Structure formats: C-alpha cells, structure tokens
Amino acid sequence: MWAVIDPLLLTAVAHESGHYYHSELARTLAGVPAQPSAAWPPEFETWQEEIFADIVSILLAGPAAAI
C-alpha cells in the first residue's frame, strides 16, 4: 500500500536490493582470489558496496533512482 502513496519509495527498495545482491555476489565469489584494481583509490574501498547498490538501483528503477 505504501508504494501507492509514494511510488518513489520503490527506488529505496531497488537500492536496498543492491545491498542484497552485493552480499550474495560476495558470498559466491568468496573463493576467487581478488585482483587489486588500479582504477579505485584505496579510500573508495569502503564505499564499494554503497556504489554497487546505487548502480543496481539505477539499473532497476531507471531515471527515478536519481531523484
């Protein structure tokens, strides 16, 4: 019912789904050796999950996720 009242809340659901997908992907790839990426500065390593969730929300909700 809350989605009928404020449809933009669905973008929050898409974002939180990104956190779930990130944790599932991390569990799936747990045995794969990690390759350090030169593209990401070390200080962004702590933001990796949040950035992943933002990208997933954009893929799931489209332009509405930018609001």
MOWO-V344082 format. One line per field, one symbol per residue. ss: DSSP state (h for helix, s for strand, l for the rest). phi: phi as a letter, one per 30 degrees, with the letter a starting at -180 (. if undefined). A space follows every 10 residues. Layout:
BEGIN
ss = ???
phi = ???
END
This chain:
BEGIN
ss = lhhhhlllhh hhhhhhhhhh hhhhhhhhll llllllllll lhhhhhhhhh hhhhhhhhhh hhhhhhl
phi = .ddddbdddd dddddddddd ddddddddce ddddcdcddc deddedcedd dddddddddd ciedddd
END
